[in-house]
Amino acid sequence: MPQIVITGASGVLGSAVYNAFQSYGKESVIGLAHSRPASHLIQLDLLDGDRVKDLVNRLSIGDGDWIIHCAAERRPDIAEKDTQRCLNLNVSVPANLARLSALRRFTIIHISTDYVFDGTSPPYSPNDETNPLQFYGRTKRDGERAGLRTAGSKFIVIRVPILYGPTPSNADTAVNILLDVVQDQSGKKYTMDHFAIRYPTNVLDIAGFLVRLRDLGRPLPSIIHYSAGEPFTKYEMCLVFARILGFPHEHILPQVKPPQDETPRPFNTQLNVVETEQLFDGSGLESLGWNGFEEWWAKHLRAREVL
């Protein structure tokens, strides 16, 4: 039976991908985790190259199998504080997986980010020039390059924007955490970015897209873009949450100028998904299939009995 191996399977995106392929039911699904292991996952430190190679050999991962690489340092602020760890996770690990792909002939689906672009000329097509503004974006770009330039590897990059979805803790994504800001009615004031335009995308939608991509059975390009289509600033996301929850939002102040912190964010890194939609032409499969931001959150919070 073909195998789907998911790194970072205890994370927000990785767990959604793991569950989606489990529901798909056509292949053996194996989840890997390190910092938050669970009984149904294999604990593995991806920085230990020998152990990774041993696992690939032991599981006989090879031609026709996928490793969906969700594990990464995804927090730009943390990346700046621990640069070597970020380089190891975001560059060295995909480079090692690419070398193993060249030897074993499995395909790597490498999850990357819209932050490889500088945000000055959106929307960005897959082959547009990258120019990341901050260290995190540079490591993700370099991880892409390391994999794509490894001779003989089957390495496919999937770029996605800012993520949200079901999480154990709101602190697990830069979108979910905004719920805590809206619900904090203690009198504390918050300044919220109302400058950078983001395209928040649900991890459940990305997971479903990857299942459809697997089911497509067609040759895939080396870089694919996936994104929801609704633009928001973080301040506007807060207004959505306040509207759904029925909370006042006067304690959240919009910051209309570019933030002046040590980790610059691009203005608008909208991903062009036209080529992605064309991949599915004539297939009978839905292509992007993303949820509306406010609609999903209203349903999700109601199910959690927050409303």
DRENDO-661995 format. One record per residue (C-alpha): residue number from 1; residue in three letters; x, y, z. Coordinates in steps of 0.001 Angstrom, whole numbers, m for minus. Example, Ala and Ser with C-alpha at 12.3 -4.5 7.8 and 13.67 -1.06 7.14 Angstrom:
! residues 2
<pt num="1" residuo="Ala" x="12300" y="m4500" z="7800"/>
<pt num="2" residuo="Ser" x="13670" y="m1060" z="7140"/>
//
This chain:
! residues 307
<pt num="1" residuo="Met" x="0" y="0" z="0"/>
<pt num="2" residuo="Pro" x="1353" y="3479" z="m845"/>
<pt num="3" residuo="Gln" x="2500" y="5515" z="2124"/>
<pt num="4" residuo="Ile" x="1910" y="9119" z="3176"/>
<pt num="5" residuo="Val" x="4344" y="10322" z="5839"/>
<pt num="6" residuo="Ile" x="3634" y="13659" z="7544"/>
<pt num="7" residuo="Thr" x="6297" y="15544" z="9485"/>
<pt num="8" residuo="Gly" x="5151" y="17928" z="12192"/>
<pt num="9" residuo="Ala" x="2007" y="15815" z="12559"/>
<pt num="10" residuo="Ser" x="1269" y="17172" z="16044"/>
<pt num="11" residuo="Gly" x="1222" y="20771" z="14784"/>
<pt num="12" residuo="Val" x="m1726" y="22822" z="13574"/>
<pt num="13" residuo="Leu" x="m1254" y="22106" z="9870"/>
<pt num="14" residuo="Gly" x="375" y="18688" z="10238"/>
<pt num="15" residuo="Ser" x="m2431" y="17307" z="12404"/>
<pt num="16" residuo="Ala" x="m5037" y="18535" z="9910"/>
<pt num="17" residuo="Val" x="m3135" y="16879" z="7062"/>
<pt num="18" residuo="Tyr" x="m2739" y="13659" z="9050"/>
<pt num="19" residuo="Asn" x="m6466" y="13497" z="9809"/>
<pt num="20" residuo="Ala" x="m7432" y="14300" z="6214"/>
<pt num="21" residuo="Phe" x="m5350" y="11458" z="4803"/>
<pt num="22" residuo="Gln" x="m6618" y="9092" z="7499"/>
<pt num="23" residuo="Ser" x="m10158" y="9917" z="6357"/>
<pt num="24" residuo="Tyr" x="m9100" y="9495" z="2723"/>
<pt num="25" residuo="Gly" x="m8444" y="5874" z="3618"/>
<pt num="26" residuo="Lys" x="m6627" y="4768" z="479"/>
<pt num="27" residuo="Glu" x="m3069" y="4760" z="1832"/>
<pt num="28" residuo="Ser" x="m1012" y="4009" z="4892"/>
<pt num="29" residuo="Val" x="m633" y="7242" z="6881"/>
<pt num="30" residuo="Ile" x="2329" y="7742" z="9212"/>
<pt num="31" residuo="Gly" x="2732" y="10820" z="11388"/>
<pt num="32" residuo="Leu" x="6024" y="12078" z="12795"/>
<pt num="33" residuo="Ala" x="6365" y="14480" z="15718"/>
<pt num="34" residuo="His" x="9069" y="15664" z="18071"/>
<pt num="35" residuo="Ser" x="8110" y="18328" z="20597"/>
<pt num="36" residuo="Arg" x="4489" y="17223" z="21048"/>
<pt num="37" residuo="Pro" x="4456" y="13436" z="20494"/>
<pt num="38" residuo="Ala" x="1243" y="11435" z="20776"/>
<pt num="39" residuo="Ser" x="596" y="7713" z="20993"/>
<pt num="40" residuo="His" x="m461" y="7450" z="17335"/>
<pt num="41" residuo="Leu" x="2660" y="9267" z="16087"/>
<pt num="42" residuo="Ile" x="6305" y="8274" z="15730"/>
<pt num="43" residuo="Gln" x="8613" y="10492" z="17761"/>
<pt num="44" residuo="Leu" x="11520" y="11681" z="15640"/>
<pt num="45" residuo="Asp" x="13972" y="14557" z="15790"/>
<pt num="46" residuo="Leu" x="14295" y="15641" z="12165"/>
<pt num="47" residuo="Leu" x="17614" y="17310" z="13004"/>
<pt num="48" residuo="Asp" x="19106" y="13846" z="13568"/>
<pt num="49" residuo="Gly" x="19923" y="12943" z="9982"/>
<pt num="50" residuo="Asp" x="20986" y="9391" z="10774"/>
<pt num="51" residuo="Arg" x="17717" y="8609" z="12545"/>
<pt num="52" residuo="Val" x="15730" y="10119" z="9684"/>
<pt num="53" residuo="Lys" x="17611" y="7951" z="7183"/>
<pt num="54" residuo="Asp" x="17092" y="4877" z="9345"/>
<pt num="55" residuo="Leu" x="13352" y="5536" z="9533"/>
<pt num="56" residuo="Val" x="13055" y="6029" z="5774"/>
<pt num="57" residuo="Asn" x="14856" y="2738" z="5203"/>
<pt num="58" residuo="Arg" x="12932" y="864" z="7899"/>
<pt num="59" residuo="Leu" x="9576" y="1975" z="6509"/>
<pt num="60" residuo="Ser" x="10771" y="1312" z="2939"/>
<pt num="61" residuo="Ile" x="9605" y="4750" z="1842"/>
<pt num="62" residuo="Gly" x="10183" y="4900" z="m1888"/>
<pt num="63" residuo="Asp" x="8792" y="5519" z="m5347"/>
<pt num="64" residuo="Gly" x="5099" y="6428" z="m5234"/>
<pt num="65" residuo="Asp" x="5190" y="7475" z="m1573"/>
<pt num="66" residuo="Trp" x="4916" y="11047" z="m296"/>
<pt num="67" residuo="Ile" x="6562" y="12765" z="2634"/>
<pt num="68" residuo="Ile" x="4529" y="15899" z="3382"/>
<pt num="69" residuo="His" x="6950" y="18133" z="5228"/>
<pt num="70" residuo="Cys" x="4940" y="20391" z="7546"/>
<pt num="71" residuo="Ala" x="7514" y="20714" z="10319"/>
<pt num="72" residuo="Ala" x="9324" y="24074" z="10442"/>
<pt num="73" residuo="Glu" x="10070" y="27086" z="12573"/>
<pt num="74" residuo="Arg" x="7113" y="29179" z="11418"/>
<pt num="75" residuo="Arg" x="7301" y="32125" z="13851"/>
<pt num="76" residuo="Pro" x="9257" y="35074" z="12399"/>
<pt num="77" residuo="Asp" x="9966" y="36622" z="15822"/>
<pt num="78" residuo="Ile" x="11307" y="33361" z="17268"/>
<pt num="79" residuo="Ala" x="13370" y="32763" z="14142"/>
<pt num="80" residuo="Glu" x="15216" y="36033" z="14751"/>
<pt num="81" residuo="Lys" x="16022" y="35033" z="18347"/>
<pt num="82" residuo="Asp" x="17407" y="31548" z="17596"/>
<pt num="83" residuo="Thr" x="18851" y="31804" z="14123"/>
<pt num="84" residuo="Gln" x="20874" y="28576" z="14130"/>
<pt num="85" residuo="Arg" x="17934" y="26444" z="15189"/>
<pt num="86" residuo="Cys" x="15787" y="28105" z="12536"/>
<pt num="87" residuo="Leu" x="18440" y="27449" z="9864"/>
<pt num="88" residuo="Asn" x="18634" y="23819" z="10922"/>
<pt num="89" residuo="Leu" x="14871" y="23311" z="10806"/>
<pt num="90" residuo="Asn" x="14014" y="25381" z="7745"/>
<pt num="91" residuo="Val" x="17051" y="24712" z="5545"/>
<pt num="92" residuo="Ser" x="19068" y="21702" z="6697"/>
<pt num="93" residuo="Val" x="16086" y="19392" z="7230"/>
<pt num="94" residuo="Pro" x="14514" y="19855" z="3772"/>
<pt num="95" residuo="Ala" x="17996" y="19560" z="2225"/>
<pt num="96" residuo="Asn" x="18484" y="16213" z="3967"/>
<pt num="97" residuo="Leu" x="15027" y="15000" z="2922"/>
<pt num="98" residuo="Ala" x="15797" y="15985" z="m666"/>
<pt num="99" residuo="Arg" x="18992" y="13915" z="m635"/>
<pt num="100" residuo="Leu" x="17030" y="10937" z="677"/>
<pt num="101" residuo="Ser" x="14400" y="11514" z="m2019"/>
<pt num="102" residuo="Ala" x="17112" y="11323" z="m4674"/>
<pt num="103" residuo="Leu" x="18232" y="7972" z="m3243"/>
<pt num="104" residuo="Arg" x="14846" y="6423" z="m2493"/>
<pt num="105" residuo="Arg" x="12687" y="8130" z="m5191"/>
<pt num="106" residuo="Phe" x="9854" y="9226" z="m2896"/>
<pt num="107" residuo="Thr" x="8231" y="12641" z="m3389"/>
<pt num="108" residuo="Ile" x="8572" y="15467" z="m885"/>
<pt num="109" residuo="Ile" x="5686" y="17911" z="m545"/>
<pt num="110" residuo="His" x="7442" y="20814" z="1161"/>
<pt num="111" residuo="Ile" x="5196" y="23376" z="2850"/>
<pt num="112" residuo="Ser" x="6555" y="26898" z="2438"/>
<pt num="113" residuo="Thr" x="5288" y="30443" z="2846"/>
<pt num="114" residuo="Asp" x="4195" y="33604" z="1066"/>
<pt num="115" residuo="Tyr" x="6896" y="35393" z="3084"/>
<pt num="116" residuo="Val" x="9477" y="34410" z="468"/>
<pt num="117" residuo="Phe" x="8171" y="37509" z="m1370"/>
<pt num="118" residuo="Asp" x="8718" y="41164" z="m449"/>
<pt num="119" residuo="Gly" x="5089" y="42217" z="m831"/>
<pt num="120" residuo="Thr" x="5657" y="45035" z="m3319"/>
<pt num="121" residuo="Ser" x="4175" y="43481" z="m6507"/>
<pt num="122" residuo="Pro" x="1275" y="41144" z="m5744"/>
<pt num="123" residuo="Pro" x="m207" y="38807" z="m6749"/>
<pt num="124" residuo="Tyr" x="2807" y="36499" z="m6992"/>
<pt num="125" residuo="Ser" x="2953" y="33589" z="m9410"/>
<pt num="126" residuo="Pro" x="4945" y="30452" z="m8549"/>
<pt num="127" residuo="Asn" x="7933" y="31389" z="m10702"/>
<pt num="128" residuo="Asp" x="8144" y="35044" z="m9690"/>
<pt num="129" residuo="Glu" x="11408" y="36166" z="m8146"/>
<pt num="130" residuo="Thr" x="11632" y="35772" z="m4391"/>
<pt num="131" residuo="Asn" x="12939" y="38526" z="m2145"/>
<pt num="132" residuo="Pro" x="12153" y="37887" z="1529"/>
<pt num="133" residuo="Leu" x="12340" y="40829" z="3910"/>
<pt num="134" residuo="Gln" x="13221" y="39007" z="7112"/>
<pt num="135" residuo="Phe" x="15329" y="36121" z="8363"/>
<pt num="136" residuo="Tyr" x="12399" y="33700" z="8606"/>
<pt num="137" residuo="Gly" x="11469" y="34299" z="4973"/>
<pt num="138" residuo="Arg" x="15076" y="33858" z="3875"/>
<pt num="139" residuo="Thr" x="15319" y="30479" z="5618"/>
<pt num="140" residuo="Lys" x="12118" y="29295" z="3964"/>
<pt num="141" residuo="Arg" x="13379" y="30461" z="580"/>
<pt num="142" residuo="Asp" x="16715" y="28743" z="1166"/>
<pt num="143" residuo="Gly" x="14913" y="25553" z="2192"/>
<pt num="144" residuo="Glu" x="13005" y="25648" z="m1086"/>
<pt num="145" residuo="Arg" x="16209" y="26159" z="m3038"/>
<pt num="146" residuo="Ala" x="18036" y="23390" z="m1197"/>
<pt num="147" residuo="Gly" x="15363" y="20894" z="m2150"/>
<pt num="148" residuo="Leu" x="14679" y="22053" z="m5685"/>
<pt num="149" residuo="Arg" x="18385" y="22115" z="m6548"/>
<pt num="150" residuo="Thr" x="19154" y="18630" z="m5247"/>
<pt num="151" residuo="Ala" x="19865" y="16507" z="m8311"/>
<pt num="152" residuo="Gly" x="17497" y="13583" z="m8690"/>
<pt num="153" residuo="Ser" x="15109" y="14587" z="m5913"/>
<pt num="154" residuo="Lys" x="11332" y="14733" z="m6321"/>
<pt num="155" residuo="Phe" x="10727" y="17968" z="m4458"/>
<pt num="156" residuo="Ile" x="7500" y="19971" z="m4720"/>
<pt num="157" residuo="Val" x="7005" y="23276" z="m2910"/>
<pt num="158" residuo="Ile" x="3543" y="24290" z="m1692"/>
<pt num="159" residuo="Arg" x="3446" y="27942" z="m642"/>
<pt num="160" residuo="Val" x="671" y="29004" z="1724"/>
<pt num="161" residuo="Pro" x="m129" y="32245" z="3598"/>
<pt num="162" residuo="Ile" x="m976" y="32875" z="7246"/>
<pt num="163" residuo="Leu" x="m2851" y="29923" z="8762"/>
<pt num="164" residuo="Tyr" x="m5762" y="29390" z="11127"/>
<pt num="165" residuo="Gly" x="m8021" y="26536" z="12137"/>
<pt num="166" residuo="Pro" x="m8717" y="24141" z="15004"/>
<pt num="167" residuo="Thr" x="m5941" y="24327" z="17606"/>
<pt num="168" residuo="Pro" x="m5363" y="23110" z="21167"/>
<pt num="169" residuo="Ser" x="m4440" y="26685" z="22094"/>
<pt num="170" residuo="Asn" x="m5199" y="30016" z="20434"/>
<pt num="171" residuo="Ala" x="m1500" y="30829" z="20771"/>
<pt num="172" residuo="Asp" x="m746" y="28168" z="18137"/>
<pt num="173" residuo="Thr" x="m1444" y="30515" z="15204"/>
<pt num="174" residuo="Ala" x="m1067" y="34249" z="14601"/>
<pt num="175" residuo="Val" x="m4766" y="34385" z="13656"/>
<pt num="176" residuo="Asn" x="m6310" y="32314" z="16440"/>
<pt num="177" residuo="Ile" x="m4455" y="34345" z="19074"/>
<pt num="178" residuo="Leu" x="m6492" y="37381" z="17998"/>
<pt num="179" residuo="Leu" x="m9511" y="35758" z="19660"/>
<pt num="180" residuo="Asp" x="m7758" y="36238" z="22998"/>
<pt num="181" residuo="Val" x="m7156" y="39891" z="22203"/>
<pt num="182" residuo="Val" x="m10831" y="40487" z="21381"/>
<pt num="183" residuo="Gln" x="m12032" y="38606" z="24471"/>
<pt num="184" residuo="Asp" x="m9674" y="40472" z="26811"/>
<pt num="185" residuo="Gln" x="m12090" y="42977" z="28310"/>
<pt num="186" residuo="Ser" x="m9792" y="43819" z="31236"/>
<pt num="187" residuo="Gly" x="m9197" y="47372" z="30068"/>
<pt num="188" residuo="Lys" x="m5832" y="46595" z="28489"/>
<pt num="189" residuo="Lys" x="m5218" y="48424" z="25195"/>
<pt num="190" residuo="Tyr" x="m3823" y="46664" z="22109"/>
<pt num="191" residuo="Thr" x="m2282" y="48183" z="18995"/>
<pt num="192" residuo="Met" x="m3074" y="46003" z="15996"/>
<pt num="193" residuo="Asp" x="m1574" y="46032" z="12513"/>
<pt num="194" residuo="His" x="m3936" y="47679" z="10025"/>
<pt num="195" residuo="Phe" x="m1273" y="48022" z="7327"/>
<pt num="196" residuo="Ala" x="m203" y="44609" z="6003"/>
<pt num="197" residuo="Ile" x="m2769" y="42716" z="3938"/>
<pt num="198" residuo="Arg" x="m3038" y="39021" z="4719"/>
<pt num="199" residuo="Tyr" x="m4982" y="36137" z="3190"/>
<pt num="200" residuo="Pro" x="m5797" y="33886" z="6169"/>
<pt num="201" residuo="Thr" x="m6190" y="30283" z="5055"/>
<pt num="202" residuo="Asn" x="m7728" y="27391" z="6950"/>
<pt num="203" residuo="Val" x="m5504" y="24372" z="7640"/>
<pt num="204" residuo="Leu" x="m8489" y="22099" z="6988"/>
<pt num="205" residuo="Asp" x="m8754" y="23544" z="3485"/>
<pt num="206" residuo="Ile" x="m5050" y="23020" z="2830"/>
<pt num="207" residuo="Ala" x="m5316" y="19437" z="4074"/>
<pt num="208" residuo="Gly" x="m8258" y="18745" z="1794"/>
<pt num="209" residuo="Phe" x="m6399" y="20316" z="m1115"/>
<pt num="210" residuo="Leu" x="m3410" y="18018" z="m544"/>
<pt num="211" residuo="Val" x="m5688" y="14973" z="m602"/>
<pt num="212" residuo="Arg" x="m7175" y="16137" z="m3905"/>
<pt num="213" residuo="Leu" x="m3688" y="16820" z="m5240"/>
<pt num="214" residuo="Arg" x="m2718" y="13236" z="m4372"/>
<pt num="215" residuo="Asp" x="m5905" y="11959" z="m6004"/>
<pt num="216" residuo="Leu" x="m5263" y="13979" z="m9143"/>
<pt num="217" residuo="Gly" x="m2800" y="11477" z="m10543"/>
<pt num="218" residuo="Arg" x="m1106" y="14008" z="m12811"/>
<pt num="219" residuo="Pro" x="2474" y="15297" z="m12998"/>
<pt num="220" residuo="Leu" x="2848" y="18258" z="m10671"/>
<pt num="221" residuo="Pro" x="4872" y="21450" z="m11143"/>
<pt num="222" residuo="Ser" x="7780" y="22074" z="m8801"/>
<pt num="223" residuo="Ile" x="6067" y="25064" z="m7101"/>
<pt num="224" residuo="Ile" x="2353" y="25337" z="m6306"/>
<pt num="225" residuo="His" x="466" y="28168" z="m4623"/>
<pt num="226" residuo="Tyr" x="m2539" y="27637" z="m2365"/>
<pt num="227" residuo="Ser" x="m4457" y="30447" z="m685"/>
<pt num="228" residuo="Ala" x="m7890" y="31571" z="348"/>
<pt num="229" residuo="Gly" x="m9056" y="34669" z="m1485"/>
<pt num="230" residuo="Glu" x="m10240" y="37105" z="1197"/>
<pt num="231" residuo="Pro" x="m7912" y="39985" z="2196"/>
<pt num="232" residuo="Phe" x="m7749" y="41178" z="5802"/>
<pt num="233" residuo="Thr" x="m5441" y="43152" z="8008"/>
<pt num="234" residuo="Lys" x="m5018" y="41764" z="11517"/>
<pt num="235" residuo="Tyr" x="m7141" y="44624" z="12800"/>
<pt num="236" residuo="Glu" x="m9925" y="43653" z="10389"/>
<pt num="237" residuo="Met" x="m9707" y="40051" z="11616"/>
<pt num="238" residuo="Cys" x="m10234" y="41361" z="15137"/>
<pt num="239" residuo="Leu" x="m13340" y="43213" z="13973"/>
<pt num="240" residuo="Val" x="m14694" y="39973" z="12507"/>
<pt num="241" residuo="Phe" x="m14130" y="38165" z="15804"/>
<pt num="242" residuo="Ala" x="m15725" y="41015" z="17762"/>
<pt num="243" residuo="Arg" x="m18772" y="40884" z="15490"/>
<pt num="244" residuo="Ile" x="m19147" y="37115" z="15843"/>
<pt num="245" residuo="Leu" x="m18664" y="37148" z="19612"/>
<pt num="246" residuo="Gly" x="m20669" y="40300" z="20224"/>
<pt num="247" residuo="Phe" x="m17761" y="41910" z="22088"/>
<pt num="248" residuo="Pro" x="m16767" y="45594" z="22033"/>
<pt num="249" residuo="His" x="m13468" y="46303" z="20324"/>
<pt num="250" residuo="Glu" x="m12613" y="49854" z="21406"/>
<pt num="251" residuo="His" x="m9587" y="48484" z="23314"/>
<pt num="252" residuo="Ile" x="m8000" y="47477" z="19981"/>
<pt num="253" residuo="Leu" x="m6374" y="50388" z="18189"/>
<pt num="254" residuo="Pro" x="m5543" y="50193" z="14457"/>
<pt num="255" residuo="Gln" x="m1933" y="50844" z="13446"/>
<pt num="256" residuo="Val" x="m2087" y="52133" z="9879"/>
<pt num="257" residuo="Lys" x="1637" y="52720" z="9417"/>
<pt num="258" residuo="Pro" x="4149" y="49895" z="8854"/>
<pt num="259" residuo="Pro" x="5160" y="48347" z="12192"/>
<pt num="260" residuo="Gln" x="8618" y="49465" z="13276"/>
<pt num="261" residuo="Asp" x="9727" y="46302" z="15055"/>
<pt num="262" residuo="Glu" x="12865" y="44250" z="14368"/>
<pt num="263" residuo="Thr" x="11035" y="41706" z="12211"/>
<pt num="264" residuo="Pro" x="9665" y="43458" z="9114"/>
<pt num="265" residuo="Arg" x="6539" y="42084" z="7467"/>
<pt num="266" residuo="Pro" x="5766" y="42539" z="3777"/>
<pt num="267" residuo="Phe" x="2792" y="44697" z="2770"/>
<pt num="268" residuo="Asn" x="905" y="42274" z="509"/>
<pt num="269" residuo="Thr" x="2176" y="38834" z="m500"/>
<pt num="270" residuo="Gln" x="m1005" y="37615" z="m2184"/>
<pt num="271" residuo="Leu" x="m370" y="34317" z="m3957"/>
<pt num="272" residuo="Asn" x="m1626" y="33933" z="m7520"/>
<pt num="273" residuo="Val" x="m3501" y="30606" z="m7678"/>
<pt num="274" residuo="Val" x="m4547" y="30609" z="m11342"/>
<pt num="275" residuo="Glu" x="m1994" y="27933" z="m12267"/>
<pt num="276" residuo="Thr" x="m3135" y="25853" z="m9300"/>
<pt num="277" residuo="Glu" x="m6736" y="25966" z="m10495"/>
<pt num="278" residuo="Gln" x="m5605" y="24977" z="m13986"/>
<pt num="279" residuo="Leu" x="m4011" y="21811" z="m12606"/>
<pt num="280" residuo="Phe" x="m7499" y="20462" z="m11949"/>
<pt num="281" residuo="Asp" x="m9046" y="21364" z="m15318"/>
<pt num="282" residuo="Gly" x="m11075" y="18429" z="m16618"/>
<pt num="283" residuo="Ser" x="m10360" y="16290" z="m13555"/>
<pt num="284" residuo="Gly" x="m13811" y="16425" z="m12000"/>
<pt num="285" residuo="Leu" x="m12157" y="17375" z="m8709"/>
<pt num="286" residuo="Glu" x="m12627" y="20634" z="m6837"/>
<pt num="287" residuo="Ser" x="m9469" y="22732" z="m7034"/>
<pt num="288" residuo="Leu" x="m9074" y="25253" z="m4195"/>
<pt num="289" residuo="Gly" x="m12275" y="24881" z="m2208"/>
<pt num="290" residuo="Trp" x="m11586" y="27303" z="652"/>
<pt num="291" residuo="Asn" x="m13910" y="28349" z="3487"/>
<pt num="292" residuo="Gly" x="m15031" y="31918" z="3989"/>
<pt num="293" residuo="Phe" x="m13226" y="33363" z="7005"/>
<pt num="294" residuo="Glu" x="m16179" y="34785" z="8954"/>
<pt num="295" residuo="Glu" x="m18497" y="31919" z="8012"/>
<pt num="296" residuo="Trp" x="m16059" y="29252" z="9224"/>
<pt num="297" residuo="Trp" x="m15293" y="31048" z="12463"/>
<pt num="298" residuo="Ala" x="m18970" y="31615" z="13278"/>
<pt num="299" residuo="Lys" x="m19703" y="27919" z="12795"/>
<pt num="300" residuo="His" x="m16567" y="26806" z="14647"/>
<pt num="301" residuo="Leu" x="m17122" y="29039" z="17670"/>
<pt num="302" residuo="Arg" x="m20771" y="28042" z="17838"/>
<pt num="303" residuo="Ala" x="m19751" y="24365" z="17868"/>
<pt num="304" residuo="Arg" x="m17345" y="25135" z="20711"/>
<pt num="305" residuo="Glu" x="m20203" y="26857" z="22549"/>
<pt num="306" residuo="Val" x="m18223" y="30089" z="22704"/>
<pt num="307" residuo="Leu" x="m21210" y="31996" z="21338"/>
//
